[in-house]
Amino acid sequence: MSAVAEQLVKVVEKTERLIQLCAALQEENELLKQENDSLNSLHNSGKEKSKELEEKLRVLKLAKSFSETNEKTLDIKQKINDFVREIDKCIVLLKK
């Protein structure tokens, strides 16, 4: 076989290996994309859970503040009115 033919065979072999390597890398890339999507989903659900827990903590602190204080009825009514106003504001924001 001539030197040119041998070089051509080597080039073809190397090209085939590169094609195989490219296919393997594309498959790995797809797997990594799927893993990334999965982790992003977990991260987002963790954020939502954290927000829910923070809201529960705020409500518990509020309830505790009511139970620990010896405020007059008028002060408690005022606080309730303030909370109702805050809730109304939140509802308006949610409707937008």
C-alpha positions as CSV (number, residue, x, y, z in Angstrom):
1,M,0.0,0.0,0.0
2,S,1.3,3.4,-0.8
3,A,2.0,6.0,1.9
4,V,-0.8,8.2,0.7
5,A,-3.3,5.3,1.0
6,E,-2.0,4.5,4.5
7,Q,-2.4,8.1,5.6
8,L,-5.9,8.2,4.1
9,V,-6.8,5.0,6.1
10,K,-5.5,6.6,9.3
11,V,-7.4,9.8,8.6
12,V,-10.6,7.8,8.0
13,E,-10.1,5.9,11.3
14,K,-9.4,9.0,13.2
15,T,-12.5,10.6,11.7
16,E,-14.6,7.6,12.7
17,R,-13.2,7.9,16.3
18,L,-14.0,11.6,16.4
19,I,-17.6,10.9,15.2
20,Q,-18.0,8.3,17.9
21,L,-16.5,10.6,20.5
22,C,-18.8,13.4,19.3
23,A,-21.9,11.1,19.7
24,A,-20.8,10.1,23.2
25,L,-20.3,13.7,24.2
26,Q,-23.7,14.7,22.8
27,E,-25.3,11.9,24.8
28,E,-23.5,13.0,27.9
29,N,-24.6,16.6,27.2
30,E,-28.3,15.5,27.0
31,L,-28.0,13.6,30.3
32,L,-26.4,16.7,31.9
33,K,-29.2,18.9,30.6
34,Q,-31.8,16.5,32.1
35,E,-30.0,16.5,35.4
36,N,-29.7,20.3,35.3
37,D,-33.5,20.6,34.6
38,S,-34.2,18.2,37.5
39,L,-32.0,20.1,39.9
40,N,-33.6,23.4,38.8
41,S,-37.0,21.9,39.5
42,L,-35.9,20.8,43.0
43,H,-34.3,24.2,43.7
44,N,-37.6,26.0,42.7
45,S,-39.7,23.7,44.8
46,G,-37.3,24.2,47.7
47,K,-37.7,28.0,47.3
48,E,-41.5,27.7,47.3
49,K,-41.4,25.5,50.4
50,S,-39.1,28.0,52.1
51,K,-41.5,30.8,51.3
52,E,-44.4,28.8,52.7
53,L,-42.5,28.1,55.9
54,E,-41.5,31.7,56.3
55,E,-45.2,32.7,56.0
56,K,-46.2,30.1,58.6
57,L,-43.5,31.4,60.9
58,R,-44.8,34.9,60.5
59,V,-48.3,33.8,61.3
60,L,-47.1,31.8,64.3
61,K,-45.1,34.8,65.6
62,L,-48.2,37.0,65.2
63,A,-50.3,34.5,67.0
64,K,-47.8,34.3,69.8
65,S,-47.6,38.0,70.1
66,F,-51.4,38.0,70.6
67,S,-51.3,35.4,73.3
68,E,-48.4,36.9,75.2
69,T,-49.7,40.4,75.4
70,N,-52.3,41.8,77.8
71,E,-53.5,44.5,75.5
72,K,-56.8,46.1,75.8
73,T,-59.7,45.1,73.5
74,L,-59.4,48.3,71.5
75,D,-55.7,47.7,70.8
76,I,-56.5,44.2,69.7
77,K,-59.3,45.4,67.4
78,Q,-56.9,48.0,65.9
79,K,-54.4,45.3,65.2
80,I,-57.0,43.1,63.6
81,N,-58.1,46.0,61.5
82,D,-54.5,46.6,60.4
83,F,-54.2,43.0,59.4
84,V,-57.4,43.1,57.5
85,R,-56.2,46.1,55.6
86,E,-52.9,44.3,54.9
87,I,-54.8,41.3,53.6
88,D,-57.0,43.4,51.4
89,K,-53.9,45.0,49.9
90,C,-52.4,41.6,49.2
91,I,-55.7,40.4,47.6
92,V,-55.6,43.5,45.3
93,L,-52.0,42.7,44.4
94,L,-52.9,39.1,43.6
95,K,-55.8,40.2,41.4
96,K,-53.4,42.2,39.1
